[in-house]
Every structure is written in C-alpha cells, then in structure tokens.
Amino acid sequence: MSARASKESTRVNPHMDLDPKYDDYDYPTTAPETQSGHPGHTTKEQDAQVHQLRGMLEQAGYKDRLDTLTLLRFLRARKFDVKLSYDMFVANEKWRKEFGTDDLVRNFKYTEKPEVFKFYPQFYHKTDKDGRPVYIEQYGNIDLNAMYKITTGDRMLQNLVVEYEKVADPRLPACSRKAGKLLETCCTIMDMKGVGVTRIPSVYGYVKQASAISQDHYPERLGKLYIINAPWGFSSVFSVVKGFLDPVTVSKIHVLGSGYQSDLLKQVPKENLPKAFGGTCECPGGCEYSDAGPWQDSQWVKPPKWARETTGEAKQEHTAHALPAVGGAAALTETAQAPVGAGRLDAPAPA
C-alpha cells in the first residue's frame, strides 16, 4: 500500500477495537459522522465498556449477536451504562426466543401481503442523500375490518419483526458497501394523507406499540422520520407520543403538513423519490412495487448471515440463500419494516 493510500485509509477508518471472534464484517465499519460512541469514533473507555459487556454476556452463556457494532448500539441506547445495556440485551434475547425470531426470519411466508398492500402500502425505494434505505408507508387506506379478513394482527406483527431482521441484514450492509461507509439507520416517510381526525386515535396506538418494539429490540435504527400530510390535530397527538420516545429519537422526527416537498427533497434526491411524493422517479410498474435499491444489486448485496448460519455454535455450516426480489404480486415476505412507523394496528387507543 502506498503512503498516500495508507494515510487515506487511516483518515476514513479511525480508531475502533474489533474482536476477531465476532467481528467478521464484509462492509465498512466506520460511521460517517464523528459522534462519540459510534463505530470508528469510540474512546478507550467506551471500548473497555464493549469488552466488559461482552464478557458479562459470555459469562452468562450468550454466544450470538456479540459483535462490536451490535453491542455499541445497545450501549448507546443506554448511555453506555453497562449494567442497563446488559439488562436490555438479556431481555431482548429472552424476547427473541419467545417470539421465535430466528426461525421466523428464515421461514415466515407472508402470502397475504399483496392483498394487505391494497389497504396499507409499505415499501422500500432507493436511498436518501446519505445512502440509507428509504422506507415509505401510506396510512390513508387502512381499514382494519377489511384487513382482518385477510390476515391477523399476530401475523402482521410477525412480518414486522421479520422485516426488522432483513433491514439489519442484508439491506443496510448492501447500502454500506455502495456508500463506502457504515450505515446503520433508515430514512422513513410516513404519509398520513387521508387520515382524518377520527382515525388519529388508532394511529396513536399503532405508533406507540411500534416505537416500543423499535426501542426495546432494535435500538439505534432510526435515521430520519418524516411524517407528511399530517392532519389537523396530529401535532397535538404527537406531542403526547413524544413522551414515550427517547429525546435523541424525537430529534430525528419531522412532522410536516401538505407542503412537505421542500423539506423532504433536502434529504431524498428528487430522482430517488417517487413522483407521488414530489420526486421524479417513475419505476416501471410503479415505485411501490419495484423494491429498487442496492439490496437488489448483485454488486452490493450478499447472502445475509441468518441464511448462512443457524447458531453461534454452527458458524461453519453455511447455506447461501440470495435475497429474493420484492415487487408486485410476488412480494410475499418483504417491504413491511420501518424504524418507528410500523406495528400492530389493534393496539388500544388512548382513553
């Protein structure tokens, strides 16, 4: 390596201690912004806290998800309090076992997805200016009575969790490879057009439960959230919802009315934003069905770890499975995850 290349490598890959036993990443591991506690920008004390947390978990018998990036996310979620991070990790592992997450991500088939999509469109579409996946949800046509003739609340929740898993791998790694930097979050657009005041209570319960799932089990995944076409009164409801969210999360959320385009286009390139939202993209067959993005490009996508390994004790047994294309009526298991705006629709509304 030339002196210039070595200097450049040092500049773009600042300090972070990696553990060869767990940190077998095949994508960039340096966060683009210089933020304390983020990968590539940790202090020696924070590195020691990663090692301490990992040691406590190993001593308790845990073998999976002990890589540095995962542990840093749990530590950041608990302000680098090792005991609280340990408790959060243990509670998450208990939940994963009870929910059957590892089995679901490999075997769950959401065959009713095309029909549910008619009432509740949810899709990934290209990337924002930072290279993160853009995820879009539209709430205006939600009809619980009609949807529950097609599916159940439990299956919707299972699909939600499966898609959280698939965002972690392979979507974000593919985006990281293309961007040449570590990307751990998504940019979400929640379109409230058509959601009247009388339907706000159900949305309140929906977001409340989804936020709990996100914060408790998938910490540090929200990059930006744009709530567009927010109906009259929604801001008041959101001021209550904010009480359930971490202040850091709240800072990432933007509640916009019908004149949202200029703000949204500052984050999402016009050519990547569907025309229906003020962009210029018109994918053949519809942007909502294209699932366009680095995760569909063989140059950037690789088989996810959950498809290649079963447990921490069987990491040598690999069975490669490519991520199936998602779009149209063939979309059976994809396009239903969002960092905040997704969850069960049967959550109780506030009194």
N, C-alpha and C positions, 0 to 999 in steps of 0.2 A: 504494500500500500504506500502511495506517495505521501510526503509530508503534508501536502495540501489536503489530500483525501483524509488523512488521519486527523488533521485539525478540524476539518468539516464534520467528521464523524463524532468527534468529541463535542462539538458545538450543538449538534442536533440530538445527541444521545447523552444528556447529562447524567449525573450520578443516580443510580438505583441498584441496591443489592438484590441479586436474583439467586434463587435456590435451584440448583441443577436437578434436584429430585422432583420438583413440582413445576418449575417454570420452563416448560417446553413449548414456548410460543413460536409461531411461524409468521408473525406480523409485528409491526412496530410496537414498542413498549414505552414510548415517551409521550406524555401528554403535551399537546401543542402550547398550552398556556402555562406560564410559570406560576403555579399555585402550590403553596405548601401542602404536603400530604398527598399530592398527585404523583403518579408514576413518573420517575425521572427527576422529580423535584422534592424528594424527601430529605429530611435531616437525618443525621446519625441516630438521634433519639427516636425518630419515627421508624427507622429501620430496625432498631432494637425492639420496638413495640411490635413490629410484624413478627420478628423471631420469637418474642415472648408469647404472643397469641398463638402462633403455630405450634410452639412447644406445649402449651396448655392443651390444645386440641389433640395433638398426637398422644399426649399422656392419657387423655380421656378416651382414646380409641378411634378417633376420626382419621380417615385416610383420603377422602375425596374433597375437592374444592379448597385445598390448602395452598394454592398458588398465590404468589405475591399480589397480583392485581386484584384478585377476589378479596383477600384479607385487607388490603388497603381500602377497598370500598366499604367493608364493614367497619373498619376503624374510622374512616371519615364520617360515616353515618352516626357514629357515637363519639365524635370529637376526640378520637384517639384515647378514649378511656378503655383500657384493655379488658377490664372485667365486664363492662357493659357490652363491648364488642363480642366477647366470648359468649355471654348470655344470649345475645342476638343470633350469633352463628348457631349455637346449640338449639335454640328454639326453631330456627329455620330448618335445620336438619331433621328435627322431630316432625315438623310440618311436611317436609318433602316426603318422608317415609309414610306418614299417614295419608297424604294426598295421592301418593303413588306417582310422583312427578317423573322420576327416571323412566318408569315404564310407559307413562303417557307420551312423553316426547318421542319415543320410538314407535309406539303402536297406535296412538289415538287417530281415528279417522273421522273427520267432521263432515260426513257425507251430505248433511243438510245445508252446508254452507251456501250454495248458490241461491237457495230459497230464502235463507235468513238475510242474505245480502240485499234482497229487494227492499227490506224494511230498515236495514242497518248496514249501510256500506262502510267497510273498513278496509283500507288498503295502503300498501307501501308504494311510494312513487319517487324514484330517483333520490337525489341528495340535496341538502341545503348548501350554503356557500362555504360551510366548514367541512363538508364531506360526509355529514351524518345522514342516516336514512331519514327520509320524510315520511311520516305516517299520518294518514288522513281518516277522520271519522265524520260521518254525517248523521245527525240525530233527528232531522225533521220528519222522517217517515216511520220512526219507531212506533210499533203497535204491539204491545205485549200480548194481547189476546190472540192476535194472528200468529205471532212468533211462537207462542207456546203450543200452537197446533202443529208446529214444525219441529221444535226442539224443546229442551228443558233448561231451566236455569243452571242446573248442575253441569250439563254438557257445555253450555256457554262459558261457564267458569273454567272447566277443563280446557277448553280451547284457548281461553285467555292465557292460562299458565303455560300451555304448550308453546304459544307464540312468544311469551317472555323468554322461554328457553331458546327458541330459534333466533331471536334477536341477538342474544348473547353469543350464539354460535350457530350458523355461520355468517349472519348478516354483518354485524359490527366488525369482525375480523376482515371480511372482504372489503368493507369501506376503508378500514385502516390500511390495508395493503395498497389500495388505489391512491389514497391520500398521502401515503408515506409518513403517517403519524398515527398515534394511538387515538382511536375514537371509541368512547365507552357509552355514549348517550345518543338519543334520537331527538329529532325536531318533530313535534306533534301539532297537527292542526285539527281542532275540534270545531266543526261547523254546526252552529245552533240554528241555522235558518229554518223556519217553520216550527220551532219550538215555542209555543205560546206560554203565557204566564201560568195557565192552569196545569201545564206539564212540568214546570220548574221543580216542584217537589220530588218527582220521580228522578229527575236528573241529579238533584241534590243527593239522594240516597245512592244513586249509581256512582257518582264521583267519590263520595265518602268511602264506600267499600273498596273501590278500585285503588284509591290512594293508600288505604291500609295495606292492601296486597303489595303494592309497589314499594312502600317504605319498609315493610317488615321483611319481605322476602327477596326483593330485587332493588337494593339500595343504590343510590348514585347512578341511576339510569336516565334521569330526565335532563335533557339539554335545554330545550326551549319548548314552551307550550303556548300556542296561540289559540285563544277561544274567540272565534269570529262570528259575526252576525248575532252577537249576544242580545237576547231580547230585553225589553224593558223590565227592570226588576232583577235581572240576573246578577248585576253587580252587588246588589244588597245580599242576595243569597250567597254569592261567592265570599263576601266579607265574613260570613259565618263559617263557610267551608275552610277558609284560611286558618281558622283556629285549630283544625286537625292536621295542618301541614307544618313541616319544618320551615323556619324563616328563609333558609337557603333555597328551598323548593319554591316558596312564594315569589322570590325574586326572579325566578325563571318564567313566571306565568304572566301572559299579557291578555287582558280582556278587552276585546275590540268590538265595535259595532259594525254597521254595514259598510262604513268607509275604511275598511281594514287593509285595502290593497297596498297602499304605500308602505305601511309598516311591515307587512308580510314580505313584500318584494325586497326589503332590505336584508332579509335573512335567506330567502329562497330565490335563486336565479329565475328570471322570467321563463327561460327555456325549459326549466325543470318543473315549473308549476303548471298544473292543468289549467286550461283556458277558463274553465268554470270558476276558478278562483282568482282570475286576473292575470294568469300567465299566458304563455303562447303555445304550450305543449298540447298536441292533439295526437295521442298514440293511436295507431290503427286498432279499431275495435273498442277504443275507449281507454283512457288513462287508468280508470279504476280496475281494469282487468289485465293490464299489461304487466304489472309487477316489475317494471323496469328498474334496474339498479345494478351496482357492482356485484351483488349477490347472485345475479343471473349470468354473469360474465365469467367464462372459464379461465380468463386471465387472472382473476382475482379471487374467485371462490374456491374453497377446498372442503372436502368432506368434514362435517362437524365431529368433534370429539365424541359426542354422545352416540354417534352412529358407528364409531370405531372402537369404543371400549365399553365395558359393562361396569366394572367397579375398579377401585384403586388397586385391587389385588390381581386384576386381569388386564393390565395395560398393554401386555404384549399380544393380546388377541385382538387383532384389528379386522373389521369387516367394513370396507368402504361403501358408503351409500351417498350418492350425489343428492343435493337438494333438488327436489322436483320443481319444475317450473310452475308458477302460480298464475292463473288467469282464467277468466270466463267460467264456464260450467265445469271445467276440470279442476278448479280450485277446491280441494277437499280439506286441506289441513292448514292452510296458510292465511295470512293477512287478517289477524284479529288481535294484535298486541299493541298496546300503547303505554308509554311510561306512566301516565296518570289517567287518561280518559278512557278506561275500559274496565268492565267488571260485570257483576250480575245486575240485571235490571229489576230483580224482585226485592232489592234491599228496601227496608222500611223507610218511608218518607218521614220528615220531622213532623211532630205534632203541631 
